[in-house]
Amino acid sequence: MSTEHSKIHPVPERLLDAKKVPPKPHIDSFEAYQKMYRKSIMEPEAFWGQLAKELLHWHKPFETVLSGGFDYGDIAWFPEGELNASYNCVDRHALANPDKVAIIYEGDEPGNDRTITYGELLRDVGRLANALKSYRLRKGDTVAIYMPMVPEAIIAFLACARLGIIHSVVFAGFSAEALRDRIRDASSKLVITADEGRRGGKTIHIKKIVDEALKECPTVEHVLVYQRTGSDVPFKSPRDLWWHEEIEKQRPYCPPEIVNSEDALFLLYTSGSTGKPKGILHTTAGYLLGAAITFKYVFDYHEGDVFGCMADIGWITGHTYIVYGSLCYGGTTVVFESTPIYPTPSRYWEVVAKHKITQFYTAPTAIRLLRRLGHQHVEGHDLSSLRVIGSVGEPINPEAWEWYNEVVGKGKCAVVDTYWQTETGSIVISPLPGAIPTKPGSATVPFFGVDPVILDPTSGEELHGNGVEGVLVFKQPWPSMARTVYNNHNRYLDTYLKPYKGYYYTGDGVGRDEDGYYWIRGRVDDVINVSGHRLSTAEIESALVAHDGVAEAAAIGVSHEITGQAVHAFVTLKARGENTEVKELVLQVQKGIGTFAAPKKIYLVPDLPKTRSGKIMRRVLRKVVAGESDQLGDLSTLADPSIIPTLINKVNQEQ
Ligand code: 6R9
């Protein structure tokens, strides 16, 4: 593990010198972190019980902190408690401080921005919630949200939460087919969407995609359409309803539906190593608590700060930090509709300077892209408001980390490489700005209540001590962990709790260095991470095989300078599909999943490497593409070794 010897960065002085530059970090020394961490692990009930009272508003207090565990996946946090997520994210702040800005919207075109205060947000959420009620939607129903990055998307989240309706947000980059599958799996009754989206100067025909998806979604009764661009789009009465007309009819206050701590807050679909995407289900109190406490400590958020997370609300990062963490904690959050390079590669920095962003959160893929385009795009912008700069979604390489730290952070900001998953709900391994010295490329140390263990993947034995390498599991439940897979609890157990009995299994490889710091290596299963987006080889393969001409397909992740990994696929054609072109196959994946999943390269080959029992040996394909054909490893189970030279030739020809 060469990475362990990399440079240690102490906590930046600027953060510790609160006299000169307030505020003083919430946790300002390694010892303070250790003390709190120890308490969170040794006395989790006392630790979380107290925080749940401090950070959440309860309509009915809880008695028990935690019940159940990993054996049956019957985990319940604060089980007698009752609350409402939108009350926690809006009402209490609106009552205390109605004029405080809750949301800053920065539209695709520079100059198109606006703010929404907590007082306004309460009325906007109330109107929309009353509209939802008028469609007879109620607690436990599911609603699909397929929206561009506009504040109305957040209003939609919160209006659902206000009524105990489970939202299922689908990233607006997913294709009609992918949207259809998610709507069907969740039996959503309503789709909240927009006429069109705008991103990077381009138009996204959102409503048309929804119409296409709904051809096969019998549960959907209505489609509520927010006018983002005002263009003429297909509109089908009485199924379709205009957002602006609907909310006009409604009174701006809607009483919150008080729900149990363990009632579902939302579903979010994510890819695993096998089969269809899973509807990861998060519940109300534990999730909100995890979101709010990590927001406070990992980003060291203080009154008056402006939190700028560049993720899309369609992913978990958007859910937890743009929406729930920030608003539950009473913060000011930015909704950014554009891209890091529109209209120029300075866009992020213009936005930071304009809104005086204090915490900036993005993904390694964006950092690598901007680094390649050059530091001149960062210079000349006033980034002095920044205190904490974060990274999420995939391992960040030390070169990108150093660039982020020096060029963006000017060596004065805390860099937080935050490791977590859709399923963990909130950040689980990360530095804390005022307390943890950092090492570029390491997510450093566990967050409160998170007990990481490294297992030997084959024996399942715990690897104690430092300087070990294996798979990452967690030993204790934490409040924001997912509770189930929608309508498929067995799949939840099989994926997360059964692989290693007594532990939650992450699916990630990890090392613990001599200082006890964690280094996430990436997925050990068949999940490919492209620009921080999780894709499964199985999903890409089934999209390819859906093409008439395709006999078989194997997808692999190949390392890529900007996107971290890229998808490459090997495809065999049916006899009657022999004229199929690579172009068509790329389109096929765009149609089945979305443009972001399109393979960078497709190799048409006569056969795939398989074991005698017929399993595709993706490991062999990965080595061939990486140019490591001399290290193919054990090939004794390979059914037909003569395929190897053919594969090597094919790859060499096309690279
Ligand atoms: C939040 C999010 C989860 C997977 C996860 C891991 C990878 C995320 C990371 C990281 C190394 C980090 N991942 N953050 N790997 N360092 N800081 O991204 O959720 O979309 O569910 O992806 O992403 O492989 O298992 P999600």
Boltz pocket constraint, residues with backbone or C-beta under 6 A from the ligand:
constraints:
  - pocket:
      binder: B
      contacts: [[A, 270], [A, 315], [A, 316], [A, 317], [A, 391], [A, 392], [A, 393], [A, 394], [A, 395], [A, 396], [A, 417], [A, 418], [A, 419], [A, 420], [A, 421], [A, 422], [A, 423], [A, 429], [A, 443], [A, 506], [A, 507], [A, 508], [A, 520], [A, 521], [A, 522], [A, 523], [A, 529], [A, 532], [A, 533], [A, 534]]
      max_distance: 6.0
